[in-house]
Amino acid sequence: MLMILASLKDFTSDLDRVKRMVRLFGMVNGGPDFRDYPKVIDGASDFVCELWGPEFGQHARTAIGAGGLPHDIVVEINGEFEIVDG
């Protein structure tokens, strides 16, 4: 999530232009018996809600498990944000 925020800051030049988070999509690379994918993505969701509060940090979310992700990464997430013109 920190990498997404860094990219967002580069794009907007000021995180104050972020009005709210709209959606978070997360994929977790796990073994066949692992079922706690949502708990892994909870960290990103909780961080955003803490950062922008419940009014602007609350978002739609998808958390899925994958049998493999590119370059054997453990977690891949992307976020959609509403940006205020500035």
PDB file of N, CA, C and O in Angstrom:
ATOM      1  N   MET A   1       0.822  -1.183   0.000  1.00  0.00           N
ATOM      2  CA  MET A   1       0.000   0.000   0.000  1.00  0.00           C
ATOM      3  C   MET A   1       0.869   1.251   0.000  1.00  0.00           C
ATOM      4  O   MET A   1       0.518   2.266  -0.602  1.00  0.00           O
ATOM      5  N   LEU A   2       2.006   1.165   0.682  1.00  0.00           N
ATOM      6  CA  LEU A   2       2.906   2.321   0.699  1.00  0.00           C
ATOM      7  C   LEU A   2       3.432   2.643  -0.698  1.00  0.00           C
ATOM      8  O   LEU A   2       3.616   3.811  -1.041  1.00  0.00           O
ATOM      9  N   MET A   3       3.673   1.619  -1.495  1.00  0.00           N
ATOM     10  CA  MET A   3       4.138   1.856  -2.868  1.00  0.00           C
ATOM     11  C   MET A   3       3.041   2.501  -3.709  1.00  0.00           C
ATOM     12  O   MET A   3       3.326   3.356  -4.547  1.00  0.00           O
ATOM     13  N   ILE A   4       1.806   2.104  -3.494  1.00  0.00           N
ATOM     14  CA  ILE A   4       0.686   2.732  -4.210  1.00  0.00           C
ATOM     15  C   ILE A   4       0.586   4.199  -3.821  1.00  0.00           C
ATOM     16  O   ILE A   4       0.400   5.058  -4.683  1.00  0.00           O
ATOM     17  N   LEU A   5       0.708   4.493  -2.533  1.00  0.00           N
ATOM     18  CA  LEU A   5       0.637   5.889  -2.087  1.00  0.00           C
ATOM     19  C   LEU A   5       1.792   6.717  -2.641  1.00  0.00           C
ATOM     20  O   LEU A   5       1.608   7.886  -2.979  1.00  0.00           O
ATOM     21  N   ALA A   6       2.972   6.125  -2.737  1.00  0.00           N
ATOM     22  CA  ALA A   6       4.109   6.838  -3.321  1.00  0.00           C
ATOM     23  C   ALA A   6       3.844   7.157  -4.791  1.00  0.00           C
ATOM     24  O   ALA A   6       4.138   8.263  -5.244  1.00  0.00           O
ATOM     25  N   SER A   7       3.299   6.213  -5.529  1.00  0.00           N
ATOM     26  CA  SER A   7       2.951   6.451  -6.934  1.00  0.00           C
ATOM     27  C   SER A   7       1.854   7.501  -7.059  1.00  0.00           C
ATOM     28  O   SER A   7       1.881   8.341  -7.958  1.00  0.00           O
ATOM     29  N   LEU A   8       0.897   7.443  -6.152  1.00  0.00           N
ATOM     30  CA  LEU A   8      -0.198   8.412  -6.139  1.00  0.00           C
ATOM     31  C   LEU A   8       0.329   9.816  -5.864  1.00  0.00           C
ATOM     32  O   LEU A   8      -0.130  10.786  -6.469  1.00  0.00           O
ATOM     33  N   LYS A   9       1.287   9.923  -4.956  1.00  0.00           N
ATOM     34  CA  LYS A   9       1.885  11.229  -4.663  1.00  0.00           C
ATOM     35  C   LYS A   9       2.664  11.743  -5.865  1.00  0.00           C
ATOM     36  O   LYS A   9       2.605  12.933  -6.173  1.00  0.00           O
ATOM     37  N   ASP A  10       3.392  10.865  -6.548  1.00  0.00           N
ATOM     38  CA  ASP A  10       4.097  11.273  -7.765  1.00  0.00           C
ATOM     39  C   ASP A  10       3.117  11.778  -8.818  1.00  0.00           C
ATOM     40  O   ASP A  10       3.390  12.762  -9.506  1.00  0.00           O
ATOM     41  N   PHE A  11       1.987  11.112  -8.942  1.00  0.00           N
ATOM     42  CA  PHE A  11       0.988  11.483  -9.948  1.00  0.00           C
ATOM     43  C   PHE A  11       0.293  12.798  -9.608  1.00  0.00           C
ATOM     44  O   PHE A  11       0.099  13.648 -10.477  1.00  0.00           O
ATOM     45  N   THR A  12      -0.080  12.958  -8.338  1.00  0.00           N
ATOM     46  CA  THR A  12      -0.862  14.140  -7.944  1.00  0.00           C
ATOM     47  C   THR A  12       0.012  15.282  -7.455  1.00  0.00           C
ATOM     48  O   THR A  12      -0.431  16.430  -7.439  1.00  0.00           O
ATOM     49  N   SER A  13       1.226  14.997  -7.063  1.00  0.00           N
ATOM     50  CA  SER A  13       2.196  15.904  -6.424  1.00  0.00           C
ATOM     51  C   SER A  13       1.743  16.365  -5.039  1.00  0.00           C
ATOM     52  O   SER A  13       2.471  17.092  -4.364  1.00  0.00           O
ATOM     53  N   ASP A  14       0.556  15.953  -4.610  1.00  0.00           N
ATOM     54  CA  ASP A  14       0.068  16.311  -3.280  1.00  0.00           C
ATOM     55  C   ASP A  14      -1.049  15.348  -2.882  1.00  0.00           C
ATOM     56  O   ASP A  14      -2.108  15.335  -3.510  1.00  0.00           O
ATOM     57  N   LEU A  15      -0.825  14.549  -1.853  1.00  0.00           N
ATOM     58  CA  LEU A  15      -1.850  13.579  -1.440  1.00  0.00           C
ATOM     59  C   LEU A  15      -3.131  14.247  -0.944  1.00  0.00           C
ATOM     60  O   LEU A  15      -4.156  13.578  -0.805  1.00  0.00           O
ATOM     61  N   ASP A  16      -3.093  15.551  -0.676  1.00  0.00           N
ATOM     62  CA  ASP A  16      -4.314  16.257  -0.297  1.00  0.00           C
ATOM     63  C   ASP A  16      -5.308  16.322  -1.453  1.00  0.00           C
ATOM     64  O   ASP A  16      -6.481  16.632  -1.244  1.00  0.00           O
ATOM     65  N   ARG A  17      -4.849  16.034  -2.665  1.00  0.00           N
ATOM     66  CA  ARG A  17      -5.754  16.005  -3.824  1.00  0.00           C
ATOM     67  C   ARG A  17      -6.562  14.707  -3.881  1.00  0.00           C
ATOM     68  O   ARG A  17      -7.513  14.602  -4.656  1.00  0.00           O
ATOM     69  N   VAL A  18      -6.191  13.728  -3.071  1.00  0.00           N
ATOM     70  CA  VAL A  18      -6.948  12.478  -3.027  1.00  0.00           C
ATOM     71  C   VAL A  18      -8.211  12.716  -2.209  1.00  0.00           C
ATOM     72  O   VAL A  18      -8.144  13.010  -1.015  1.00  0.00           O
ATOM     73  N   LYS A  19      -9.361  12.586  -2.864  1.00  0.00           N
ATOM     74  CA  LYS A  19     -10.630  12.795  -2.161  1.00  0.00           C
ATOM     75  C   LYS A  19     -11.007  11.551  -1.360  1.00  0.00           C
ATOM     76  O   LYS A  19     -11.427  11.640  -0.206  1.00  0.00           O
ATOM     77  N   ARG A  20     -10.848  10.382  -2.002  1.00  0.00           N
ATOM     78  CA  ARG A  20     -11.211   9.145  -1.313  1.00  0.00           C
ATOM     79  C   ARG A  20     -10.687   7.951  -2.087  1.00  0.00           C
ATOM     80  O   ARG A  20     -10.366   8.045  -3.272  1.00  0.00           O
ATOM     81  N   MET A  21     -10.607   6.837  -1.396  1.00  0.00           N
ATOM     82  CA  MET A  21     -10.300   5.571  -2.054  1.00  0.00           C
ATOM     83  C   MET A  21     -11.620   4.953  -2.477  1.00  0.00           C
ATOM     84  O   MET A  21     -12.571   4.908  -1.696  1.00  0.00           O
ATOM     85  N   VAL A  22     -11.679   4.477  -3.712  1.00  0.00           N
ATOM     86  CA  VAL A  22     -12.913   3.904  -4.248  1.00  0.00           C
ATOM     87  C   VAL A  22     -12.896   2.387  -4.130  1.00  0.00           C
ATOM     88  O   VAL A  22     -13.868   1.781  -3.678  1.00  0.00           O
ATOM     89  N   ARG A  23     -11.782   1.772  -4.540  1.00  0.00           N
ATOM     90  CA  ARG A  23     -11.742   0.310  -4.599  1.00  0.00           C
ATOM     91  C   ARG A  23     -10.315  -0.187  -4.399  1.00  0.00           C
ATOM     92  O   ARG A  23      -9.351   0.443  -4.835  1.00  0.00           O
ATOM     93  N   LEU A  24     -10.205  -1.330  -3.732  1.00  0.00           N
ATOM     94  CA  LEU A  24      -8.929  -2.016  -3.549  1.00  0.00           C
ATOM     95  C   LEU A  24      -9.103  -3.446  -4.044  1.00  0.00           C
ATOM     96  O   LEU A  24     -10.057  -4.130  -3.673  1.00  0.00           O
ATOM     97  N   PHE A  25      -8.172  -3.891  -4.886  1.00  0.00           N
ATOM     98  CA  PHE A  25      -8.185  -5.253  -5.406  1.00  0.00           C
ATOM     99  C   PHE A  25      -6.878  -5.910  -4.999  1.00  0.00           C
ATOM    100  O   PHE A  25      -5.805  -5.383  -5.291  1.00  0.00           O
ATOM    101  N   GLY A  26      -6.953  -7.047  -4.332  1.00  0.00           N
ATOM    102  CA  GLY A  26      -5.741  -7.716  -3.879  1.00  0.00           C
ATOM    103  C   GLY A  26      -5.726  -9.190  -4.220  1.00  0.00           C
ATOM    104  O   GLY A  26      -6.738  -9.882  -4.111  1.00  0.00           O
ATOM    105  N   MET A  27      -4.557  -9.660  -4.637  1.00  0.00           N
ATOM    106  CA  MET A  27      -4.341 -11.084  -4.904  1.00  0.00           C
ATOM    107  C   MET A  27      -3.202 -11.564  -4.003  1.00  0.00           C
ATOM    108  O   MET A  27      -2.181 -10.892  -3.857  1.00  0.00           O
ATOM    109  N   VAL A  28      -3.397 -12.727  -3.410  1.00  0.00           N
ATOM    110  CA  VAL A  28      -2.414 -13.285  -2.489  1.00  0.00           C
ATOM    111  C   VAL A  28      -1.957 -14.640  -3.015  1.00  0.00           C
ATOM    112  O   VAL A  28      -2.775 -15.519  -3.290  1.00  0.00           O
ATOM    113  N   ASN A  29      -0.645 -14.800  -3.151  1.00  0.00           N
ATOM    114  CA  ASN A  29      -0.055 -16.054  -3.599  1.00  0.00           C
ATOM    115  C   ASN A  29      -0.019 -16.998  -2.394  1.00  0.00           C
ATOM    116  O   ASN A  29       0.676 -16.729  -1.415  1.00  0.00           O
ATOM    117  N   GLY A  30      -0.758 -18.091  -2.466  1.00  0.00           N
ATOM    118  CA  GLY A  30      -0.808 -19.002  -1.321  1.00  0.00           C
ATOM    119  C   GLY A  30      -0.891 -20.448  -1.748  1.00  0.00           C
ATOM    120  O   GLY A  30      -1.217 -20.766  -2.892  1.00  0.00           O
ATOM    121  N   GLY A  31      -0.590 -21.312  -0.806  1.00  0.00           N
ATOM    122  CA  GLY A  31      -0.662 -22.746  -1.049  1.00  0.00           C
ATOM    123  C   GLY A  31      -2.106 -23.231  -1.087  1.00  0.00           C
ATOM    124  O   GLY A  31      -3.026 -22.476  -0.772  1.00  0.00           O
ATOM    125  N   PRO A  32      -2.304 -24.477  -1.469  1.00  0.00           N
ATOM    126  CA  PRO A  32      -3.662 -25.006  -1.635  1.00  0.00           C
ATOM    127  C   PRO A  32      -4.492 -25.046  -0.355  1.00  0.00           C
ATOM    128  O   PRO A  32      -5.720 -25.048  -0.431  1.00  0.00           O
ATOM    129  N   ASP A  33      -3.863 -25.078   0.813  1.00  0.00           N
ATOM    130  CA  ASP A  33      -4.621 -25.141   2.068  1.00  0.00           C
ATOM    131  C   ASP A  33      -4.808 -23.778   2.728  1.00  0.00           C
ATOM    132  O   ASP A  33      -5.481 -23.676   3.754  1.00  0.00           O
ATOM    133  N   PHE A  34      -4.225 -22.740   2.158  1.00  0.00           N
ATOM    134  CA  PHE A  34      -4.324 -21.405   2.762  1.00  0.00           C
ATOM    135  C   PHE A  34      -5.634 -20.752   2.352  1.00  0.00           C
ATOM    136  O   PHE A  34      -5.955 -20.700   1.165  1.00  0.00           O
ATOM    137  N   ARG A  35      -6.403 -20.247   3.331  1.00  0.00           N
ATOM    138  CA  ARG A  35      -7.711 -19.663   3.041  1.00  0.00           C
ATOM    139  C   ARG A  35      -7.888 -18.260   3.633  1.00  0.00           C
ATOM    140  O   ARG A  35      -8.973 -17.686   3.538  1.00  0.00           O
ATOM    141  N   ASP A  36      -6.853 -17.711   4.232  1.00  0.00           N
ATOM    142  CA  ASP A  36      -6.982 -16.425   4.913  1.00  0.00           C
ATOM    143  C   ASP A  36      -6.593 -15.238   4.028  1.00  0.00           C
ATOM    144  O   ASP A  36      -6.012 -14.268   4.515  1.00  0.00           O
ATOM    145  N   TYR A  37      -6.906 -15.308   2.745  1.00  0.00           N
ATOM    146  CA  TYR A  37      -6.558 -14.228   1.824  1.00  0.00           C
ATOM    147  C   TYR A  37      -7.092 -12.873   2.278  1.00  0.00           C
ATOM    148  O   TYR A  37      -6.367 -11.880   2.231  1.00  0.00           O
ATOM    149  N   PRO A  38      -8.349 -12.817   2.717  1.00  0.00           N
ATOM    150  CA  PRO A  38      -8.870 -11.514   3.155  1.00  0.00           C
ATOM    151  C   PRO A  38      -8.068 -10.903   4.309  1.00  0.00           C
ATOM    152  O   PRO A  38      -7.908  -9.684   4.373  1.00  0.00           O
ATOM    153  N   LYS A  39      -7.570 -11.731   5.209  1.00  0.00           N
ATOM    154  CA  LYS A  39      -6.794 -11.212   6.335  1.00  0.00           C
ATOM    155  C   LYS A  39      -5.497 -10.552   5.863  1.00  0.00           C
ATOM    156  O   LYS A  39      -5.040  -9.580   6.463  1.00  0.00           O
ATOM    157  N   VAL A  40      -4.912 -11.076   4.800  1.00  0.00           N
ATOM    158  CA  VAL A  40      -3.683 -10.494   4.262  1.00  0.00           C
ATOM    159  C   VAL A  40      -3.973  -9.109   3.682  1.00  0.00           C
ATOM    160  O   VAL A  40      -3.207  -8.172   3.908  1.00  0.00           O
ATOM    161  N   ILE A  41      -5.054  -8.975   2.948  1.00  0.00           N
ATOM    162  CA  ILE A  41      -5.411  -7.708   2.309  1.00  0.00           C
ATOM    163  C   ILE A  41      -5.972  -6.720   3.335  1.00  0.00           C
ATOM    164  O   ILE A  41      -5.983  -5.514   3.087  1.00  0.00           O
ATOM    165  N   ASP A  42      -6.436  -7.218   4.479  1.00  0.00           N
ATOM    166  CA  ASP A  42      -6.939  -6.329   5.539  1.00  0.00           C
ATOM    167  C   ASP A  42      -5.917  -5.262   5.920  1.00  0.00           C
ATOM    168  O   ASP A  42      -6.294  -4.137   6.248  1.00  0.00           O
ATOM    169  N   GLY A  43      -4.636  -5.599   5.879  1.00  0.00           N
ATOM    170  CA  GLY A  43      -3.598  -4.629   6.252  1.00  0.00           C
ATOM    171  C   GLY A  43      -3.664  -3.377   5.396  1.00  0.00           C
ATOM    172  O   GLY A  43      -3.584  -2.264   5.916  1.00  0.00           O
ATOM    173  N   ALA A  44      -3.808  -3.546   4.098  1.00  0.00           N
ATOM    174  CA  ALA A  44      -3.898  -2.393   3.186  1.00  0.00           C
ATOM    175  C   ALA A  44      -5.198  -1.633   3.428  1.00  0.00           C
ATOM    176  O   ALA A  44      -5.192  -0.404   3.487  1.00  0.00           O
ATOM    177  N   SER A  45      -6.296  -2.339   3.567  1.00  0.00           N
ATOM    178  CA  SER A  45      -7.588  -1.683   3.804  1.00  0.00           C
ATOM    179  C   SER A  45      -7.593  -0.906   5.118  1.00  0.00           C
ATOM    180  O   SER A  45      -8.049   0.236   5.174  1.00  0.00           O
ATOM    181  N   ASP A  46      -7.086  -1.530   6.159  1.00  0.00           N
ATOM    182  CA  ASP A  46      -7.049  -0.876   7.469  1.00  0.00           C
ATOM    183  C   ASP A  46      -6.170   0.375   7.442  1.00  0.00           C
ATOM    184  O   ASP A  46      -6.508   1.393   8.046  1.00  0.00           O
ATOM    185  N   PHE A  47      -5.040   0.289   6.737  1.00  0.00           N
ATOM    186  CA  PHE A  47      -4.131   1.432   6.639  1.00  0.00           C
ATOM    187  C   PHE A  47      -4.817   2.625   5.970  1.00  0.00           C
ATOM    188  O   PHE A  47      -4.716   3.755   6.448  1.00  0.00           O
ATOM    189  N   VAL A  48      -5.510   2.367   4.870  1.00  0.00           N
ATOM    190  CA  VAL A  48      -6.200   3.444   4.150  1.00  0.00           C
ATOM    191  C   VAL A  48      -7.311   4.049   5.012  1.00  0.00           C
ATOM    192  O   VAL A  48      -7.493   5.267   5.021  1.00  0.00           O
ATOM    193  N   CYS A  49      -8.042   3.218   5.724  1.00  0.00           N
ATOM    194  CA  CYS A  49      -9.109   3.730   6.597  1.00  0.00           C
ATOM    195  C   CYS A  49      -8.527   4.565   7.739  1.00  0.00           C
ATOM    196  O   CYS A  49      -9.133   5.551   8.158  1.00  0.00           O
ATOM    197  N   GLU A  50      -7.365   4.177   8.237  1.00  0.00           N
ATOM    198  CA  GLU A  50      -6.699   4.978   9.275  1.00  0.00           C
ATOM    199  C   GLU A  50      -6.201   6.303   8.710  1.00  0.00           C
ATOM    200  O   GLU A  50      -6.309   7.346   9.356  1.00  0.00           O
ATOM    201  N   LEU A  51      -5.661   6.250   7.507  1.00  0.00           N
ATOM    202  CA  LEU A  51      -5.084   7.437   6.879  1.00  0.00           C
ATOM    203  C   LEU A  51      -6.144   8.484   6.552  1.00  0.00           C
ATOM    204  O   LEU A  51      -5.979   9.656   6.890  1.00  0.00           O
ATOM    205  N   TRP A  52      -7.230   8.074   5.899  1.00  0.00           N
ATOM    206  CA  TRP A  52      -8.254   9.024   5.457  1.00  0.00           C
ATOM    207  C   TRP A  52      -9.534   8.987   6.289  1.00  0.00           C
ATOM    208  O   TRP A  52     -10.468   9.741   6.016  1.00  0.00           O
ATOM    209  N   GLY A  53      -9.587   8.136   7.280  1.00  0.00           N
ATOM    210  CA  GLY A  53     -10.772   8.048   8.126  1.00  0.00           C
ATOM    211  C   GLY A  53     -11.876   7.261   7.447  1.00  0.00           C
ATOM    212  O   GLY A  53     -11.794   6.961   6.256  1.00  0.00           O
ATOM    213  N   PRO A  54     -12.921   6.924   8.217  1.00  0.00           N
ATOM    214  CA  PRO A  54     -13.978   6.066   7.674  1.00  0.00           C
ATOM    215  C   PRO A  54     -14.767   6.711   6.538  1.00  0.00           C
ATOM    216  O   PRO A  54     -15.264   6.003   5.662  1.00  0.00           O
ATOM    217  N   GLU A  55     -14.891   8.021   6.533  1.00  0.00           N
ATOM    218  CA  GLU A  55     -15.690   8.676   5.487  1.00  0.00           C
ATOM    219  C   GLU A  55     -15.015   8.594   4.120  1.00  0.00           C
ATOM    220  O   GLU A  55     -15.682   8.333   3.119  1.00  0.00           O
ATOM    221  N   PHE A  56     -13.706   8.813   4.064  1.00  0.00           N
ATOM    222  CA  PHE A  56     -12.993   8.853   2.785  1.00  0.00           C
ATOM    223  C   PHE A  56     -12.103   7.635   2.551  1.00  0.00           C
ATOM    224  O   PHE A  56     -11.645   7.409   1.431  1.00  0.00           O
ATOM    225  N   GLY A  57     -11.856   6.855   3.590  1.00  0.00           N
ATOM    226  CA  GLY A  57     -11.022   5.671   3.447  1.00  0.00           C
ATOM    227  C   GLY A  57     -11.801   4.397   3.189  1.00  0.00           C
ATOM    228  O   GLY A  57     -11.241   3.413   2.705  1.00  0.00           O
ATOM    229  N   GLN A  58     -13.104   4.403   3.512  1.00  0.00           N
ATOM    230  CA  GLN A  58     -13.938   3.215   3.284  1.00  0.00           C
ATOM    231  C   GLN A  58     -14.027   2.952   1.787  1.00  0.00           C
ATOM    232  O   GLN A  58     -14.195   3.892   1.011  1.00  0.00           O
ATOM    233  N   HIS A  59     -13.920   1.692   1.365  1.00  0.00           N
ATOM    234  CA  HIS A  59     -13.856   1.388  -0.053  1.00  0.00           C
ATOM    235  C   HIS A  59     -14.423   0.000  -0.334  1.00  0.00           C
ATOM    236  O   HIS A  59     -14.561  -0.827   0.567  1.00  0.00           O
ATOM    237  N   ALA A  60     -14.747  -0.234  -1.600  1.00  0.00           N
ATOM    238  CA  ALA A  60     -15.096  -1.575  -2.043  1.00  0.00           C
ATOM    239  C   ALA A  60     -13.800  -2.373  -2.118  1.00  0.00           C
ATOM    240  O   ALA A  60     -12.728  -1.807  -2.332  1.00  0.00           O
ATOM    241  N   ARG A  61     -13.900  -3.686  -1.942  1.00  0.00           N
ATOM    242  CA  ARG A  61     -12.680  -4.466  -1.897  1.00  0.00           C
ATOM    243  C   ARG A  61     -12.884  -5.880  -2.414  1.00  0.00           C
ATOM    244  O   ARG A  61     -13.938  -6.487  -2.225  1.00  0.00           O
ATOM    245  N   THR A  62     -11.859  -6.381  -3.064  1.00  0.00           N
ATOM    246  CA  THR A  62     -11.813  -7.772  -3.495  1.00  0.00           C
ATOM    247  C   THR A  62     -10.498  -8.365  -3.012  1.00  0.00           C
ATOM    248  O   THR A  62      -9.441  -7.754  -3.173  1.00  0.00           O
ATOM    249  N   ALA A  63     -10.561  -9.552  -2.421  1.00  0.00           N
ATOM    250  CA  ALA A  63      -9.360 -10.261  -1.976  1.00  0.00           C
ATOM    251  C   ALA A  63      -9.474 -11.696  -2.470  1.00  0.00           C
ATOM    252  O   ALA A  63     -10.381 -12.429  -2.077  1.00  0.00           O
ATOM    253  N   ILE A  64      -8.545 -12.090  -3.335  1.00  0.00           N
ATOM    254  CA  ILE A  64      -8.599 -13.446  -3.875  1.00  0.00           C
ATOM    255  C   ILE A  64      -7.256 -14.146  -3.689  1.00  0.00           C
ATOM    256  O   ILE A  64      -6.216 -13.509  -3.526  1.00  0.00           O
ATOM    257  N   GLY A  65      -7.313 -15.456  -3.717  1.00  0.00           N
ATOM    258  CA  GLY A  65      -6.103 -16.257  -3.640  1.00  0.00           C
ATOM    259  C   GLY A  65      -5.671 -16.686  -5.029  1.00  0.00           C
ATOM    260  O   GLY A  65      -6.496 -16.870  -5.923  1.00  0.00           O
ATOM    261  N   ALA A  66      -4.373 -16.842  -5.197  1.00  0.00           N
ATOM    262  CA  ALA A  66      -3.818 -17.260  -6.479  1.00  0.00           C
ATOM    263  C   ALA A  66      -2.802 -18.368  -6.241  1.00  0.00           C
ATOM    264  O   ALA A  66      -2.094 -18.371  -5.233  1.00  0.00           O
ATOM    265  N   GLY A  67      -2.738 -19.287  -7.158  1.00  0.00           N
ATOM    266  CA  GLY A  67      -1.766 -20.365  -7.071  1.00  0.00           C
ATOM    267  C   GLY A  67      -0.374 -19.914  -7.478  1.00  0.00           C
ATOM    268  O   GLY A  67       0.597 -20.649  -7.298  1.00  0.00           O
ATOM    269  N   GLY A  68      -0.272 -18.716  -8.022  1.00  0.00           N
ATOM    270  CA  GLY A  68       1.013 -18.157  -8.423  1.00  0.00           C
ATOM    271  C   GLY A  68       0.811 -16.747  -8.951  1.00  0.00           C
ATOM    272  O   GLY A  68      -0.208 -16.454  -9.577  1.00  0.00           O
ATOM    273  N   LEU A  69       1.760 -15.890  -8.703  1.00  0.00           N
ATOM    274  CA  LEU A  69       1.734 -14.519  -9.196  1.00  0.00           C
ATOM    275  C   LEU A  69       3.040 -14.252  -9.941  1.00  0.00           C
ATOM    276  O   LEU A  69       4.025 -14.956  -9.719  1.00  0.00           O
ATOM    277  N   PRO A  70       3.069 -13.248 -10.822  1.00  0.00           N
ATOM    278  CA  PRO A  70       4.284 -12.972 -11.581  1.00  0.00           C
ATOM    279  C   PRO A  70       5.508 -12.793 -10.679  1.00  0.00           C
ATOM    280  O   PRO A  70       5.430 -12.178  -9.615  1.00  0.00           O
ATOM    281  N   HIS A  71       6.626 -13.338 -11.124  1.00  0.00           N
ATOM    282  CA  HIS A  71       7.908 -13.235 -10.413  1.00  0.00           C
ATOM    283  C   HIS A  71       7.834 -13.790  -8.990  1.00  0.00           C
ATOM    284  O   HIS A  71       8.642 -13.423  -8.136  1.00  0.00           O
ATOM    285  N   ASP A  72       6.864 -14.675  -8.736  1.00  0.00           N
ATOM    286  CA  ASP A  72       6.677 -15.304  -7.427  1.00  0.00           C
ATOM    287  C   ASP A  72       6.452 -14.299  -6.294  1.00  0.00           C
ATOM    288  O   ASP A  72       6.806 -14.568  -5.146  1.00  0.00           O
ATOM    289  N   ILE A  73       5.860 -13.131  -6.617  1.00  0.00           N
ATOM    290  CA  ILE A  73       5.560 -12.174  -5.546  1.00  0.00           C
ATOM    291  C   ILE A  73       4.473 -12.749  -4.653  1.00  0.00           C
ATOM    292  O   ILE A  73       3.705 -13.614  -5.074  1.00  0.00           O
ATOM    293  N   VAL A  74       4.414 -12.273  -3.438  1.00  0.00           N
ATOM    294  CA  VAL A  74       3.475 -12.812  -2.453  1.00  0.00           C
ATOM    295  C   VAL A  74       2.117 -12.128  -2.541  1.00  0.00           C
ATOM    296  O   VAL A  74       1.080 -12.786  -2.448  1.00  0.00           O
ATOM    297  N   VAL A  75       2.120 -10.815  -2.721  1.00  0.00           N
ATOM    298  CA  VAL A  75       0.874 -10.045  -2.747  1.00  0.00           C
ATOM    299  C   VAL A  75       0.935  -9.043  -3.885  1.00  0.00           C
ATOM    300  O   VAL A  75       1.966  -8.410  -4.115  1.00  0.00           O
ATOM    301  N   GLU A  76      -0.173  -8.905  -4.592  1.00  0.00           N
ATOM    302  CA  GLU A  76      -0.298  -7.850  -5.602  1.00  0.00           C
ATOM    303  C   GLU A  76      -1.603  -7.114  -5.325  1.00  0.00           C
ATOM    304  O   GLU A  76      -2.664  -7.731  -5.227  1.00  0.00           O
ATOM    305  N   ILE A  77      -1.520  -5.799  -5.201  1.00  0.00           N
ATOM    306  CA  ILE A  77      -2.723  -5.015  -4.966  1.00  0.00           C
ATOM    307  C   ILE A  77      -2.763  -3.842  -5.936  1.00  0.00           C
ATOM    308  O   ILE A  77      -1.728  -3.368  -6.406  1.00  0.00           O
ATOM    309  N   ASN A  78      -3.971  -3.385  -6.225  1.00  0.00           N
ATOM    310  CA  ASN A  78      -4.122  -2.122  -6.943  1.00  0.00           C
ATOM    311  C   ASN A  78      -5.284  -1.377  -6.329  1.00  0.00           C
ATOM    312  O   ASN A  78      -6.211  -1.978  -5.786  1.00  0.00           O
ATOM    313  N   GLY A  79      -5.223  -0.072  -6.421  1.00  0.00           N
ATOM    314  CA  GLY A  79      -6.245   0.770  -5.824  1.00  0.00           C
ATOM    315  C   GLY A  79      -6.776   1.775  -6.817  1.00  0.00           C
ATOM    316  O   GLY A  79      -6.065   2.227  -7.715  1.00  0.00           O
ATOM    317  N   GLU A  80      -8.031   2.114  -6.641  1.00  0.00           N
ATOM    318  CA  GLU A  80      -8.674   3.152  -7.448  1.00  0.00           C
ATOM    319  C   GLU A  80      -9.039   4.289  -6.500  1.00  0.00           C
ATOM    320  O   GLU A  80      -9.611   4.063  -5.434  1.00  0.00           O
ATOM    321  N   PHE A  81      -8.703   5.506  -6.898  1.00  0.00           N
ATOM    322  CA  PHE A  81      -8.893   6.678  -6.056  1.00  0.00           C
ATOM    323  C   PHE A  81      -9.635   7.771  -6.798  1.00  0.00           C
ATOM    324  O   PHE A  81      -9.521   7.883  -8.019  1.00  0.00           O
ATOM    325  N   GLU A  82     -10.385   8.569  -6.080  1.00  0.00           N
ATOM    326  CA  GLU A  82     -10.991   9.763  -6.634  1.00  0.00           C
ATOM    327  C   GLU A  82     -10.069  10.931  -6.339  1.00  0.00           C
ATOM    328  O   GLU A  82      -9.700  11.172  -5.190  1.00  0.00           O
ATOM    329  N   ILE A  83      -9.699  11.655  -7.389  1.00  0.00           N
ATOM    330  CA  ILE A  83      -8.753  12.761  -7.278  1.00  0.00           C
ATOM    331  C   ILE A  83      -9.490  14.071  -7.542  1.00  0.00           C
ATOM    332  O   ILE A  83     -10.320  14.156  -8.447  1.00  0.00           O
ATOM    333  N   VAL A  84      -9.180  15.082  -6.749  1.00  0.00           N
ATOM    334  CA  VAL A  84      -9.750  16.416  -6.914  1.00  0.00           C
ATOM    335  C   VAL A  84      -8.842  17.201  -7.848  1.00  0.00           C
ATOM    336  O   VAL A  84      -7.622  17.177  -7.690  1.00  0.00           O
ATOM    337  N   ASP A  85      -9.430  17.905  -8.829  1.00  0.00           N
ATOM    338  CA  ASP A  85      -8.625  18.767  -9.718  1.00  0.00           C
ATOM    339  C   ASP A  85      -7.886  19.804  -8.883  1.00  0.00           C
ATOM    340  O   ASP A  85      -8.413  20.344  -7.910  1.00  0.00           O
ATOM    341  N   GLY A  86      -6.664  20.062  -9.291  1.00  0.00           N
ATOM    342  CA  GLY A  86      -5.909  21.010  -8.496  1.00  0.00           C
ATOM    343  C   GLY A  86      -4.967  21.863  -9.252  1.00  0.00           C
ATOM    344  O   GLY A  86      -4.282  22.699  -8.663  1.00  0.00           O
TER     345      GLY A  86
END
